[in-house]
Amino acid sequence: MNKTLLNALRNGGFIFYARHGEATVGSDLANLDFQNCLTQRNLSEMGRRQAIYYGEILRYLRIPFEIPVSSSPYCRTIETAQLAFGSGNVQINPFWVEINRLSENLPSNDRQIILSNLQSILEYIPDKGKNKMIVDHIFPAKVGLGPISYMGTVIIKPKGRGNGYDIVGQLSLEDWSTLDS
């Protein structure tokens, strides 16, 4: 099974939705400023090591990705993506801030708009022979892709615009090292 999944990932056509590496304890400040990392939770030293290892294991497994990879504008997601894929290979997408808002008490119409936009993004088929990488945050339980561990990855198989997508699996950081066995 692991070899089958790995071979499929090497052929491309998947979206990887990865949560950032371990962050420091606490919460973002009320006056959060995306240009000022001091107003945000940031990667811990463990989170930095996780991000570096994540990039190394994906390269070792020879899984191809479209560049740039997509990241939310939070410092912890940008740093994760840069450590894993290189600082010049990251594109910030403001939409990913909306995923963090799903944890708030939003009006159901706002929640539905975010989830509908997410659906259309996850239906997009990557370039032939490549996978798309998104580095972002977790979802509340039973919403979107649900909870994800630090540096965990949800693997999605898009079916094309308007046709939905399938969740192929969810891998923890540790799971990646077993794919090649």
N, C-alpha and C positions, 0 to 999 in steps of 0.2 A: 504493500500500500504506500509506504513512504517513498519508494523509488518511483512509483506511478505518479504521485503528486509532484515530486521534484521534477520529473521529466516534463510534466504538463506546465509547471511554472517556468521552466527553461524555454519553453516554446512561446511563452507570452500570452497575452490576452486577458490578464487578470488585473484587478485593482487590489493593492495592499493598503489597508487602512490601519496604520500603526499608532499606538499611543506613545507619547513622549516618554523619555527615561524618567527614573525616579526623581521626584522633585523634593525640595526642602519642605519641612513641616510648616504649617500655617496656612494662610490664605492670601489671595491677592488683595491689595489695599482698595478701599472704596474709591480712591482717586486714581485708579489704575491708568497708567499712561503706557501705550505700546512702545513708545520711544525711550522709556525709562525703566530698565529692568529692576531698579530698586523698588518699584511699586508693585512688583509681581513675585510670585513664587518662582524659583529658578531651579535648574537641575542641581542635584546634590553631586558629590564626587562619584557616588555609585551610579547615578544617572548618566554622568558623562562616560564612565566606563561601559555602561550598558549600550549607549548609543554607538560608541566606537566599535564594540564587539558586534553589534547588529549589522553595521556596514561591512565589517570584515567577513562575517559568516555568509552574508548574501553574495559578496564577491567570490568567496571560496566556493559556494554552491553554483556559481556562474548563472545567476538569475539576472536577466537583463531588464533594465528600467528606462523609461522615457526620462529625459532630462530637460527641464528642471523637474525636481520633485516638488510637490505642493505642501505648504506648511501654513498653519494659522499664524497670525502676527504676534502671538505670545512668545516671549524670550525663550521659554523652556522648549517650545516646539521648534523654533528656528534653530536653536543650538543643537537639539537632537538631530535634526535633518542635516545640518552642516557637519557635525561630527561623523555622521554615518555616510554621507554622500558627497562631502566637499562643500566648502563655503560658497563657491561660485555656481553650485548646482541646485540652488533652492529658490523657489518663487513663492512669495507670500500671497496667500489668497484670503482676503478679508471675510469671505463667506464662512470660513471655519470658526470664526468667533461665535457664529450663530449656534453651533453645536454646544458650546459651553452654556449658552442661554437656556438650553432645554432643561437644565437643572433648576431653573428659576420657576416661579409660579406665573407662567405665561398664559395669556388668553388662548383658548383652544385654536382660534383662527391663526394666531401667530405661530403656534407650535406646528400646525398643519402646513403652513407655508414653508417653514424651515425643513420639515420632513419631505415635502414635495420637491423642494430644490435639491435636497440630498439624494432623493430617488433618481432625479434626472442626471445628476453627476455620476452616480453609481451604475447607470445604464450605459454610459459612454464606453465604447470598446477602444482600448489603447491601440497605438500604432502596431502594425504587424510585427510579430517577433519580440514585442516589448511588453512590459507591465507598467502600470501607473502606481506611484507611491504617494500616499497622503500621510502626513505626520500631524496628528491632532490630539484630541482629548477623548475621554470616555463619554458614554451616554448614560443617562439614568437607566435603571433596570426596566426592561420591557419597552424601551424606547429606542428607535433607530437600531444601532448595532449592539446595544446593551453595554454592560461593564466590560472593560478590557484591562488586563494587568499592565504594569509599566513595561514598555517595549513589547507588549503583546501585539499581535497582528491578526486582523480579520481578513481572510482572503475571499474576494468577491469575484464571481464570474458574471460580467455584464452581458446582457442579451441584446443590447442595442436600444436606441431611443424609443421610449414608449413600450418596451417589451419586458421591463423589469430586470432583475438580476437574481443570482443564486449565491447564498453564502456557502462556500466550499468548506470552510473550516476556520478555526481560530487556533493560532499557535502562540504559546508563550515564548519568551526569549530562549529558554532552555530547550524547547521543542525543536528549534531550528537545527541543533547539532545532531539530532537523531534522523533527520531526513536523508542523510547520505549513507546511512548504515543499512 
